Amino acid sequence: MWGPGHSATTSSSRACLHEGAAVKLRDITEDDIESLAVGAWVLGTGGGGNPYLSLLNMRVLYREGRRARLMPASDLDDEAWVGVIANMGAPLVGIERLTDHQTIARAARLMEEHTGRRFDAVMGMEIGGGNGIRPLMVAAHLGVPVVDSDTMGRAYPEAQMTSVAVGGLKPCPLTAVDVRGLESIVETVPTWTWAERIVRKICVEYGSTAPTCQPPRTGAEVKRWGIHGTTTKAITIGRAVRDAQRTHDDPVAAILAVEPGKLLYRGKVVDVERRATEGFLRGIVRFEGMDDWRGAGMQINFQNEWIVARLDGEPVAMTPDLICVLDSVSGEAVGTETIRYGQRVTVVALPGPDIFLTRAGLAHVGPRAFGYDIEFRSVFAS
């Protein structure tokens, strides 16, 4: 239901299409969603929340007859109103405090009520982890398309670690809700850093997990600052892993066949230190080398996501390159909240989005943005 005064300013029609142009809407099949869950977990670089719960929610929605469709950002009208969807919080908490599809949809509807405009489409804040699937939940409720773009190209732990923040776009308003009916609107903040600080405090009070609708974006802003094709990329990665599993081929090799990544390490987990603090999951995982890496030790520091990997004490991979820890047998990603002693894993790196490799991008997501006094050097540098 719309609150008083909202109906007069509501968009009279869906403006998500170019005037007079044929829009390329693609039905997202149930098999696509299964692949998306696998691929988004890989792109989550350890964070974004395990996609399994989001996958279960989408199975329920599809059984109820609801559907989601995918569209390219290039087909958005410049004036289209796009909701940016994400769950916020510590991944470890998300294992116990479950979020359903109705609650994440409520975060979007609260934003619609607050702004007086209905969304023409939705997109993800991050393609990584469960947040790669949550926009589909909202789309299934609102009856709008999902834009094949996001603002991270992976998962990152903080609100200012996005392409739209690098672009200097407006950091508000934001909405946050929880399953008990608590609802918050952050109307005005001066910077993205302040947006992160305020919403993180709300999230912690909610129990360190909160469905959110990030600041809405126009179609022009999405086209200019979005990281494009990421839902399709996640589906492609997931399909490669699933096909390899069915044919008993090497799933890690299958990922590297569809993405220009590099193999960094194979080993087993020998120690895990982690703690949930201030709405984040922080810690260190240590590995003992196997196969070609026998006798070599790796350590990866994380803040929700894998941030810096060191081989025998020397940094070998770091954000914004994607550090992906994969189960050596299944090829599926291992999250920071689920990694455990004795697991056999393969560590690979995938290239980060170009926008984060710029000076401005590194200021937002480079090693120093996480408190590490390390000069960024890409795994893929010549």
N, C-alpha and C positions, 0 to 999 in steps of 0.2 A: 504494500500500500504506500502511496505517496503522501508525504506530510503536507500541511497547508502551505500554499504558495509555490509548490514545486511544479505542479502540472503546467502552469503557464509558460515556464521557461524550459520545459522538457523538449528535446529534439522532436520535431513532428515526423521525421522519417529517419531511417538508418542512412547515415551519410558516409558509410564505409567504402563506397564505390566511387571511382572516377565517373563524372557525369558522362553518360552515353557510352561508357566503355564496358566490355565484357570482363567480369571479375573471375579470376581463376580460383574458385572454391573447390577444395578437395575433401571428400568424406574421409574422416579418420576412422579406420576400421578397428575392430577389436584386436586383430593381430598387430596392427600398427601400435596400439597402446601397450601390448605386451613387449614389443621391441623397444618402444620409447622408454619403458621402465628400466630396461637393461642398459640402454645407451645413455640415458640421463644420469644413471648411477656412475657410469664411467666418467662422464663430463663433470660430475660433482666433485671430483678430486678429493674424495673422502667426506664431503659435506653435502649440504642441501637436504639432509634427512633421507633415510632409506625410502625408496620409492614404493616399497611393497604396500604400505597402507594406502597410498594414493592410487595404486593399481587396483586394490580391492574396492575402493570407492567408485572408480570408473566402471568396474565390472557390474556393480550394483546399478549405477545410472544407466548403463546400456541394457541391462535386463529390464529396467523400467521403461525402455523405449526412448530415452533421451540420447542425443547424438551431439558430436562436436565436429566442426569442419575447420580446415586450415586454409589460410589465404596468405599470399606474399605481401610484404609491406608496400611494395611498389603499387599495389592496387588500392591503397588507402587514399581517400580524398584528403586534401591538406587540412580541412576543418574537422575531420573525423575525431571522435572523442574515444580514447583508448584507455581501458583500465589496466593497470600494472599490478599483477597478483604475486604474492609471496607469503609463505609462512616464515615467521621470525622466531629465533630461539636457539637453544642448545640441542643438537641432535640427540644426545643421550636422553634428555627429558622426553623427546618425542616418542621414544619407545614405550613409555608408560602413560603419558598424557596424550591420548589419541585425538586427532582432529578429523571431523567428518566433513563431507562435501557441503552440507547445509551451512556450516559455520563459515567456511571460506567464502561461500557465495554471499553470506550476510555482510562480510567486510566490503565487498564490491557494491552491494545495494546501499549500504550506509553511505558510501562515497557518492553514489548517484543522488541520494536524498539530500546530502549536504550541498552538492554543487548544483542541483536542479537540472542535471542533464543525464540522460540515459547513455550508456556506453554503446558505441557502434561496433566495437570489437574489444577483445582482451588479449593480453600477452603476458609472458612471464618476466619477472624481475631477473630470474636466473634460470638457465636451462638445466643446471646441475641438480641431481638428486630428486627428491619428491616434488620440489618446486618446479621441475620440468613438466609435471603432469597436472599440477593444481589449476593452471589456467583452463584446462579442459573441463574440470569440474564446474568452474564458474560459467564457462561458455554453455555447458549443457543446461544449466539453470536459467541463464539469461537469454538463450536463443540467439547468440551472436557468434561470429567466427573467432577463431584463434589466429593471431598474427604469427607468422613463421619467423619470429625474432625474439630477442630478449635484450637485457642491458648488461649482461656479464659474459656471455659465451661460455660459462662454466658455473661454479658456485663460489661466492665470497661471503665472509661473515658480517660485513658492515654495510650500512646504507649508502655511504659515500663511495663505495668501491664499485661504481657503475659507469657505463659510458655516458649516461645523461648527466652524472655529476661532473665527469671530465669536461663535458660540453657546457657546464655552467647553467643548466636548466633549473627551473624553480624547484626547491626541495619540499614543497608543501602544496596542498594539505595531504595528510595521511590519516588512515583509519586503522584501528586495531580492535579486535573483538575476541571473546573467548566463549567456551561452551556454557558458562554459567549465566550468560546474558550481559556480561560487562562489555561496554562499548566506549571507545575513546576516539576523539577527533583532534588531531594536532593541526590547528588552522594556520599558524604562522611561526616560522623559525627563520633565522637569518642566513643559515648555511646548512650544507649537508651534514657537516660534523655535528651541528646542534640537532638536526633531525635524528641522527643516529643516537645521540645521548638521550634525548627525551623519549623516543619510542622504545629504546632499550630499557629504560627505567620502567615504562609501562609494562613491557614484556616480562620483566623480572617479577613485577607485582602480580601479573597474571599466572605466574608459575613457570616462567622461563620458556614459554611457547605461546605464540599469538598469531592467528591468521591476520594478514594485513592487506590493505589496498594502498599501494604506493601512489605518489602524485600522478594524476592522470596526464597523458600526453596527447597532443594533437597528432593527426596523421603526418603533418609536415615534420614534426619533431621526431617521430618514430623513423621516418624515412631517412632523416639526416643523421640521427644519433643511435639508432638501434643496431644491434649486431645480428645480421640477417641469416636466415636459413638454418637456424640452430635446432629447431624442432625436427626438421628433415634430417639434419646431421645426426641427431641422437637416435632417430629411428633407423637410419642406415647402419650405425655402429651396433645397435642392439640386434638388428636382423643378422649382421655378420656373425656375431657371437652365437646367436641361437642356431643359425645354420651350421656353424662349426660343431656345436654340441651335438646336433642331430647326426652329422656325418662322422663324428669322432675325429675331427681334425683339430689342429691347435687353435683355440679361440683367441689367444693373444696375438698370434700371427695374423688371424683374420682381422683383428682391429687395426693392426699396422698395415694391412693391405688396403683398407678404405680410408685411413687417416695417415698423414705424413709424420708419424711419430718415431721415437727412438727407444730402443730397449736399454734400460739403465742398470738393471740388477735382478738377480734371482736369489732368494734366501728364505729363511724361516724366522718367525717372530720369536725373539728371546726375552723381550721385556716391554711392558706397556705401563706408562705413567700418564694418568689423565684425571682431570678434575673439572666439574661444572662450576663456573664462577662468573658472575656478572652477566649472565645470559649467554655465555660461550662455553664450549668444550675445548679445553687447552691441554696440551701434554706433549709427550715424546714417545716414539716407538723405536725400538732398536732391533736390528735384524742381523742374523749370522748368514754369511754367504754360502751358496750352493752352486754346483756345476762350475762354470767358468769363474765364479766369484768366491769359490771356497777360500777361506782364510781372510776375506775382506768383510768388514763390518759397515753397515749403513745405519744412519740415524735420521729420522724425519721428525721435525717439529711441526705441530699443527695448532691452529685456532679454528675449530670446526673443520677447516680444510687443511690439506697438506700444504705447508708453506715453504719450508727449506729442507732439502735432502743433502746429507753429507756422507761421503764415502771415505772411510778411514779418516774422518775429521775434516776433510776438505769439501766445501760446497760444490755440488755437481749439478743441482737443479733447484730452481727457486721460482716463486711467483714473479711475473704473470705467466710463465710457462706452466702448463698443467702437469702436475705430478699425480699419476694414477697408480694406485696400488691394487693389483688384480689377483684374484685367486688363480694359482698357476694351473689348476686342472679345469675349472669351469670357465675362466676368463672373465667372470663377473667381478665387479668392483667390491672392494672391502672398505667400509666406512670407518671413520675415526671412532665412532661409538661402538662398533662391533668387532674391531680387530682384537685378536686374542693370542695368547701364548701358543706357540706351536704351529700356527698357520703357515703353509707354504705359499709364498707370494712371488709375483713378478712385478717389478716397478718399471713403468714406461713414462715417457714424457711426450706430451702433445703440444703443438705451438699455441700460444695465447693469441687473442684478438689483436689486430694491428693497433687499435686505438690505445691499448694499454702499454704498447712498446714506445710510445712517444714520451717526451719529458713530462708532460702534464699527466699522462696515464700512469707513469711510474711513480709520480708523487702520490697518487691515490692507491696503487696496488703493488708497488715494488717492495722489495724486502724491508726497506727503511720505514714504509708505512705500517709495518708490523713490529717495528722495534728492533730489527736486526741490522747491525752496522756492516752491511755487505753491499758492494756495488753489483747491480744486476748484470749478469751475463747469461745470455740465452744458451740453452742446450743446442739450439739450431744456428748459433753464430758461426760464420765460416772461419 
